[in-house]
Amino acid sequence: MASKGQKFNTYTPEFRNEIALQYINENKSYGYLSKVYGISKKTIETWVRKYKQGRSLISDNRGRPLKDEEINYKERYEILKNYQAFLKAQREKK
């Protein structure tokens, strides 16, 4: 549980992937990686588990997409709106 005034470390997605790949490909242990990088074993275990499950490590700690992915959602929304307008026009032609 977090303490009042506690500071949290943030790590880049590239760094998270690098650590997960070191564990998987180079057979380095959680303990070794924890000592070398000063990160808790549990955090590294979580990153490796997410990487193995194919989940994106390119999101913030709450699972929200980063800014680049938010732009992608906006583009998808615009495409969907245009497609719905197209379908509505097709129905009106009939």
GIWOLIN-V317203 format. One record per helix or strand of 2 or more residues. SS is the DSSP state (h for helix, s for strand). FROM is the first residue (numbers start at 1). TO is the last residue. If there is no record, write none. Layout:
((SS & FROM & TO) (SS & FROM & TO))
This chain:
((h & 13 & 25) (h & 30 & 37) (h & 41 & 52) (h & 67 & 93))
